[in-house]
Amino acid sequence: MGEMLRANPAQVRPTTRTQLRGWLRWTLGIEVPGTAVCNGHGTPLDYLEHVFFERPGDAVVWANRGGGKTFYGAVATLLDLLFKPGVRVCILGGSMEQSQRMFEHLKWMLDRPWARPLIDGKLTERGVRLINGSRVTLAAQSQTSVRGHRVQKLRCDEVELFDPEVWAAAQFVTRSAVCGGQVVRGSVEALSTMHRPFGLMHELIEGAGGADPDDSPGSSSGLDGGGWKVFGWCALDVMRRCEVERVCERCGLWEACGGRAKTTRGFVAVSDVLDQQRRSGREQFASEMLCRRPSRSDAVFAEFDPAVHVRAVEADEALTWVGGMDFGLRDPLVMLWAQLRPMADGHVCVEVIDEYVQTETIVDRHLEAIGRRPWPRPRWLGVDPAGNQRESQTGRSTIDLLKAAGYTVRSRCSTIAEGLTLLRRRIAPAAADVQLVIHPRCGRLIESMASYHFDPQRPRDHTPVKDGHDHAVDALRYMVMNMPGGAGAVKVRCY
């Protein structure tokens, strides 16, 4: 096999996992990690085996920074181009620069004496075609670019950076085809680290029904007969074998590694991982290098824990019911229902029972939908004082419409910081049980509480980013701000 590989690697198609690993070693000079170091993790070879041999299911690769995601995506692309004549592959990155990074790896692989004659025409900056009819193209991060493709393989790199609408459009560009006598499934691959709680990678891995996105990556199947399959590895799984002279108990990685790096066969230097650990925060390192959980270092509500604050509490009509509302037209209008449960220590626990989230609908239609919910009418609604502004055409404000519908409305002028402080006190009181509970049906509010964050590029700016997670939080903030004692001596306006 070695002589044949040296003569013409494109004519020697691997048929087993072992042959695939050997082909890559002989042809590209790379040793692909095939045995996971951490329990429950996968390996780059697991991913390549899955996509090259057309195993059922789309692939999600959750791996560490510098863990080879982009490189192995390029390896998978090379294998497809060589051994599946006529195949169409599209590389779609979180940015065009990210797409070009994967393509640069592919160009490096094709720049070999045996591979150059296989290129049909010139290798451009936006793709390449081989003489067997296979082709790879790069797509920009836009709906227009994505919708113009029809391919068998869509490789999406750094999906955590994707525009949600582009990602949604990308799900419809694949189609199966027979390439060189082999059926090639229309499939999507998502490769990324996991930067954010409830981000796109969190949703994909959670939807796969396998690895716990709040713990660590693994290798798990999605839906029966297809679905997503997760391949995850961390820095320890792709690290070079640790030097014999390095004393484990004195190593900064001892807590995570436990000496396992003495048996690894990866490509990342131990010293590089140690330097990255030294330069980063504990949570950031755990998230981006050990792939244990999304970083919460810039979270507004770092203490929010779904295991603690999300419970299926029973609705009790005997309790006092209140509401919170954030107005919106193109942005969503959010309405929250909550019951106030007295606690043994004299405090009150806010139990959010339900939410209503809808966009691009006039207030009258919102109120009709809200009125059909089965809950008691809130004693009052906490709203944004800006709701007093009257529309130029109707001469009526949103608060006027709420009053006409029979609601008692409370509004209180305050800063965002004041409201967030009150919410934090309920999430993690100094000397009491938690005073905020959210029912699992309130998915948007739960996601927003976990994802609401400050701009990590502007550490001195204490104003949260307005990226869509603010609306549900604002509705909750208006509710809490307008509770008795909610903001000191500031007067509440009731309408």
Residue pairs with C-beta under 8 A, 6 or more apart in sequence:
1 12
1 19
1 22
1 26
2 26
4 11
4 12
5 12
5 23
5 26
5 27
6 26
7 114
8 114
9 23
9 26
9 27
9 82
9 114
9 115
10 82
10 83
10 114
10 115
10 118
12 23
13 83
14 20
14 22
14 23
14 52
17 34
17 45
17 49
20 45
20 48
20 49
20 52
20 79
21 32
21 34
21 45
24 30
24 32
24 48
24 75
25 31
25 32
28 75
28 109
30 75
30 267
31 265
31 267
32 43
32 44
32 45
32 48
32 72
32 75
33 43
33 44
33 45
33 233
33 237
33 238
33 264
33 265
33 266
33 267
34 43
34 44
34 45
34 46
35 43
35 265
36 42
36 43
36 233
36 237
37 236
37 237
37 239
37 260
37 261
37 263
37 264
38 216
38 233
38 234
38 236
38 237
38 260
40 211
40 216
40 218
40 219
41 216
41 217
41 218
41 219
41 232
41 233
41 234
41 237
42 217
42 218
42 219
42 230
42 231
42 232
42 233
43 231
43 233
43 237
44 68
44 72
44 233
44 238
46 219
46 231
47 59
47 61
47 72
47 76
47 231
48 72
48 75
48 76
48 79
49 55
50 57
50 59
50 229
50 231
51 59
51 76
51 80
51 153
51 187
51 189
52 76
52 79
52 80
52 83
54 182
54 183
54 184
54 185
55 229
56 185
56 225
56 226
57 187
57 221
57 222
57 226
57 227
57 228
57 229
58 187
58 188
58 189
58 190
58 222
58 226
58 227
58 228
58 229
59 187
59 189
59 190
59 228
59 229
59 231
60 189
60 190
60 191
60 201
60 204
60 205
60 208
60 228
60 229
60 230
60 231
61 69
61 72
61 73
61 189
61 190
61 191
61 192
61 231
61 232
62 192
62 193
62 194
62 201
62 205
62 211
62 217
62 230
62 231
62 232
62 291
63 69
63 191
63 193
63 217
63 231
63 232
63 233
63 234
63 238
63 291
64 193
64 233
64 234
64 235
64 238
64 288
64 289
64 290
64 291
65 193
65 276
65 288
65 289
66 235
66 268
66 272
66 276
67 233
67 234
67 235
67 237
67 238
67 268
68 238
68 267
69 157
69 191
69 192
69 193
70 98
70 101
70 102
70 105
70 157
70 191
71 102
71 105
73 91
73 102
73 105
73 155
73 157
73 189
73 191
74 102
74 103
74 105
74 106
74 109
75 105
75 109
76 155
76 189
77 89
77 91
77 102
77 106
77 136
77 153
77 155
78 106
78 109
78 110
80 87
80 89
80 134
80 152
80 153
80 184
81 87
81 89
81 128
81 130
81 132
81 134
81 135
81 136
82 118
82 130
82 132
82 134
83 180
84 134
84 152
84 179
84 180
84 182
84 184
85 132
85 133
85 134
85 179
85 180
86 132
86 133
86 134
86 177
86 179
86 180
87 134
87 135
87 152
87 153
87 177
87 179
87 184
88 134
88 135
88 136
88 137
88 149
88 150
88 151
88 152
88 153
88 177
89 134
89 135
89 136
89 137
89 151
89 152
89 153
89 154
89 155
90 136
90 137
90 138
90 139
90 149
90 151
90 153
90 154
90 155
90 173
91 99
91 102
91 103
91 136
91 137
91 138
91 139
91 155
91 157
92 99
92 138
92 139
92 141
92 146
92 154
92 155
92 156
92 157
92 170
93 99
93 100
93 101
93 102
93 138
93 141
93 156
93 157
93 158
94 141
94 157
94 158
94 159
94 160
94 161
94 162
94 192
95 141
95 158
95 161
96 138
96 140
96 141
98 157
98 158
98 161
99 138
99 139
99 140
99 157
100 125
100 138
101 157
102 155
102 157
103 125
103 127
103 136
103 138
106 128
106 136
107 123
107 128
109 115
110 116
110 118
110 119
110 123
110 128
117 131
118 130
118 131
118 132
119 128
119 129
119 130
119 131
120 129
120 130
120 131
121 129
125 138
126 137
126 138
127 135
127 136
127 137
127 138
128 135
128 136
129 135
132 180
134 179
137 149
137 151
139 145
139 146
139 149
141 162
141 163
141 166
142 166
143 165
143 166
143 169
146 166
146 169
146 170
146 173
147 169
147 172
147 173
149 173
150 173
150 174
150 175
151 173
151 174
151 175
151 186
152 174
152 175
152 176
152 177
152 179
152 184
152 185
152 186
152 187
153 174
153 184
153 187
153 189
154 170
154 173
154 174
154 187
154 188
154 189
155 189
155 191
156 162
156 167
156 170
156 188
156 189
156 190
156 191
157 191
157 192
158 191
158 192
158 193
159 167
159 190
159 191
159 192
159 200
159 201
159 204
160 192
160 193
160 194
160 195
160 196
160 199
160 200
160 201
161 192
162 200
164 200
167 200
170 188
171 188
174 186
174 187
174 188
175 186
176 183
176 184
176 185
176 186
177 183
177 184
177 186
178 184
190 200
190 201
190 204
190 228
192 200
192 201
193 201
193 287
193 288
193 291
194 201
194 202
194 205
194 213
194 287
194 291
194 293
194 294
195 201
195 287
195 288
195 294
195 295
196 202
196 294
196 295
196 451
196 453
197 294
197 296
197 299
197 450
197 451
198 447
198 450
198 451
199 294
199 451
201 213
202 213
202 294
204 228
205 211
205 213
205 217
205 228
205 230
206 213
207 222
207 228
208 220
208 221
208 222
208 227
208 228
208 229
208 230
209 220
209 221
209 222
209 223
209 227
210 218
210 219
210 220
210 221
210 222
210 229
210 230
211 217
211 218
211 219
211 220
211 230
211 232
213 293
213 294
214 293
214 294
215 292
215 293
216 232
216 234
216 290
216 291
216 292
217 230
217 231
217 232
217 233
217 234
217 291
218 230
218 232
219 229
219 230
219 231
219 232
220 229
220 230
221 227
221 229
222 228
222 229
222 230
232 291
233 291
234 289
234 290
234 291
234 292
235 268
235 273
235 289
235 290
236 253
236 256
236 257
236 260
236 261
236 264
236 290
237 264
237 266
238 264
238 266
238 267
238 268
239 261
239 264
239 266
239 268
239 269
239 270
239 273
240 264
240 265
240 266
240 267
240 268
240 269
240 270
241 261
241 262
241 263
241 264
241 265
242 251
242 257
242 261
242 262
242 264
242 270
243 270
244 262
246 270
248 254
248 257
248 258
248 259
248 262
251 257
251 274
252 274
252 277
252 278
253 261
253 270
253 273
253 274
253 277
256 290
261 270
273 289
276 285
276 289
277 285
277 289
280 288
280 289
281 297
283 295
283 296
283 297
284 295
284 297
286 292
286 293
286 295
287 293
287 294
287 295
288 295
296 302
297 456
298 453
298 454
298 455
298 456
299 450
299 451
299 452
299 453
299 454
300 420
300 452
300 453
300 454
300 464
300 473
301 423
301 424
301 427
301 449
301 450
301 452
303 424
303 427
303 428
304 427
304 449
304 450
306 446
306 450
308 434
309 427
309 434
309 436
309 437
309 438
309 449
310 437
310 438
310 439
310 440
310 446
311 437
311 438
311 439
311 440
312 439
312 440
313 351
313 353
313 437
313 439
315 339
315 353
315 375
316 339
316 341
317 376
319 339
319 340
319 341
320 339
320 340
320 379
321 337
321 338
321 339
321 340
321 375
321 376
321 377
321 378
321 379
322 338
322 339
322 340
322 378
322 379
322 380
322 381
322 382
322 479
322 482
322 483
323 335
323 336
323 337
323 338
323 378
323 380
323 381
323 382
323 407
323 479
324 334
324 335
324 336
324 338
324 381
324 382
324 383
324 475
324 476
324 477
324 478
324 479
324 480
325 333
325 334
325 335
325 336
325 381
325 382
325 383
325 402
325 475
325 478
326 332
326 333
326 334
326 383
326 384
326 471
326 472
326 474
326 475
326 478
327 333
327 363
327 383
327 384
327 386
327 387
327 398
328 334
328 359
328 471
329 359
329 360
329 361
329 362
330 359
330 360
331 359
331 471
332 357
332 358
332 359
332 471
333 356
333 357
333 358
333 359
333 361
333 363
333 366
334 355
334 356
334 357
334 444
334 445
334 471
334 472
334 474
334 475
335 355
335 356
335 366
335 370
335 475
336 352
336 354
336 355
336 356
336 442
336 445
336 472
336 475
336 476
336 479
337 352
337 353
337 354
337 355
337 373
337 375
337 378
338 350
338 351
338 352
338 353
338 479
339 351
339 353
340 348
340 349
340 350
340 351
340 483
341 348
341 349
341 351
342 348
342 349
343 349
343 432
343 433
343 435
345 432
345 433
347 429
347 432
347 433
347 435
348 435
348 483
349 433
349 434
349 435
349 436
349 437
350 426
350 435
350 436
350 437
350 479
350 480
350 483
351 437
351 438
351 439
352 436
352 437
352 438
352 439
352 442
352 445
352 476
353 375
353 439
353 442
354 373
354 375
354 439
354 441
354 442
355 441
355 442
355 443
355 444
355 445
355 472
355 475
356 366
356 369
356 370
356 373
357 444
357 471
357 472
358 366
358 369
361 369
363 398
363 401
363 402
364 401
367 401
367 402
367 405
371 405
377 406
377 407
378 407
379 408
380 407
380 408
380 409
380 410
380 482
380 494
381 402
381 407
381 408
381 409
381 410
382 410
382 411
382 412
382 478
382 479
382 480
382 481
382 482
382 483
383 398
383 399
383 402
383 409
383 410
383 411
383 478
384 411
384 474
384 478
385 411
385 412
385 413
385 493
387 397
387 398
387 399
387 402
387 409
387 411
388 397
388 399
388 411
389 397
389 398
390 396
390 397
390 400
391 397
399 409
399 411
399 495
402 409
402 495
403 409
403 495
408 494
408 495
409 494
409 495
410 482
410 492
410 493
410 494
410 495
411 478
411 482
411 492
411 493
411 495
412 478
412 481
412 482
412 486
412 487
412 490
412 491
412 492
412 493
413 490
414 481
414 487
414 490
416 463
416 464
416 477
417 462
418 481
418 487
419 477
419 478
419 480
419 481
419 487
420 464
420 477
422 477
422 480
422 481
422 486
422 487
423 436
423 473
423 476
423 477
423 480
425 435
426 434
426 435
426 436
426 480
427 434
427 435
427 436
428 434
429 435
438 445
438 446
438 449
440 446
444 472
445 472
445 473
445 475
445 476
447 469
447 472
448 469
448 470
448 471
448 472
448 473
449 472
449 473
449 476
451 469
452 464
452 469
452 470
452 473
453 464
453 465
453 469
454 461
454 462
454 463
454 464
454 465
455 461
455 465
464 470
464 473
480 486
481 487
482 492
486 492
